[in-house]
Amino acid sequence: MKIREAIPDDLKEISLLFDAYRVFYKQSSNILGAKDFISDRLSLKDSKIYVAEEKNKLFGFVQLYPRFSSTQLKRTWLLNDLFVSLEARGQQLGVRLIERAKVLAVTTNSVGLMLETEKTNTIGNNLYPKVDFLLDELHNFYYWDVKK
């Protein structure tokens, strides 16, 4: 399986994977919305997307957004989305996609990678420590929801 940067020709397949990813996180399926969202990311180049491909079929992706650390005076990357199709699980694709994300962090001279996942995401919560991510138990995570 090859890991490579996504290109506009991948839009249809990435959209299907992205929709499945969203459904995993209890969102309603919205393939058109997923396609529009990924199309914007690819055309605006405001994220980095890497895909796992074999025989011209995509089996997974990782999407990262740039952020900045004011205290460290450097860029950091938010590993926002990681998904491997059901048919390709168990082949270490998640690990390989994360390893490609780490290369991005190194080659852009960034502080590193950060991510967030639900406490109920057993697969992710088992995977991330295995690929050297550390759980931050020192900080609180807050958010503001415009809808409330």
N, C-alpha and C positions, 0 to 999 in steps of 0.2 A: 504494500500500500504506500502510495506517495503522498507526502505532505507538501502542499504548495500554497502560495498566496492566491486568493480568489481573484477571478477576472469577471468582467461583465457578462461573458457568455455562460457563467455559472448561475446566473440569477434564478432561473426556474428551479433548479435543484436545491440551491441554498434556501430559497423561499419555503420549499416543502419541509426541509430539515428544521428551519427556523420556526415554522408553524408547529411542528411536532415538539420542539423545545418549549414553546410557549404553552402548549397544552399540558406538558409535563408539570409546569408551574401553575396549573389550574386556571389558565386563561381559555376563553372560547376560541375555537379554531377560526382563523381569519387569514386564509391564504392570500387574498388580494392585499390586505393590510401588511402581511409579512413581506410580500413582494415589493410593495411600495417602500417599506422601511429599509429593506436590504438594498433596493435600487438606489435610494438616497445615500446610504452609507458608501456604496461603491462609487457613485458619481461624485459625491462631495469629498470623498477620501478622508472622512473624519473619523474613521476607525480602520483597524487592520483586521482582515478576515483571512484565516488560513483554513484550508479544506483537506480532508483525507479522501484521496481518489484512487480508484482501481478500475481499470478497463473502462475508462470514460464515465464512471458512475461515482457520485459523491456519497460518502458514508458518515461524514461528521464534519464539524467545524468548530473553530474557536474564534471569538470576536473580542478585540481589545480596543479600549478607548484611551487616548492620552490624557494624563492629568499632570499636575505639577506639585512638587513639594517645596513650599516656600522656605521651610526650615532647612532643607538640604540643598536648596538652590538647583534642583534638577527635576527632570521629567520622571514620572512614574507611570506605569500602565495599569489600567483597570481591566482585569480579565473578567469581562462581564458575562459572556455567554460561552458555554462549552456543551456540545451535544454530540453523541454518537448514536446512530440508528440502532434499533433493536437487533437487526440482523448482523451487525458488525461488532456487537459488544463481546467482551472477552478476548479481544485481539490486541489489547493495550493501545488502542487508538487515542483514548483520552490522554494517556501518558505521553504519547508521541506529539499530540497537538500542544500539550502544555510545554513540552521540551522545545517546540518551535517558537512558542511565545517567549520562552526564556532567551532564546537567541535574539529575538527582537529587543528585549530589554537590554541585553549586553551590547548589541550593535548600535543602539541609540544612546548609549552612555547614560542609562537611566538608573534610578535608585533600585528598581525592581518591579515586581508584580504584586498587585493586591486583588483580593476577590472577596465576595460575600456569597453565602449560600444559606438556604433554609436549614434549620436544625434537623428537619425531617428528611433531608437529602442524604440518606445513608450512603449511597454510592459515592457522592462527592466528598462527604465528610470522612470516608475511609481513604479515598484517593489522594486528597491534597497533602496530608502528612507524609504519604509515601513518596511524593515528588518534592519533598523538602519545604513545603509551606508550613509556617508556624501559626498556630491559633493565637490571636491577640485576645488575651483575657484581661488586659489592663484598661481598655478603653470602652466607653459606651458608644453605641451606634444610635444616632437619632435621625429622624427624617420628618419633613413637613409635607403633608398631603394637601394639595390645592383643593381637592374635592370635599374636604371636611371643614 
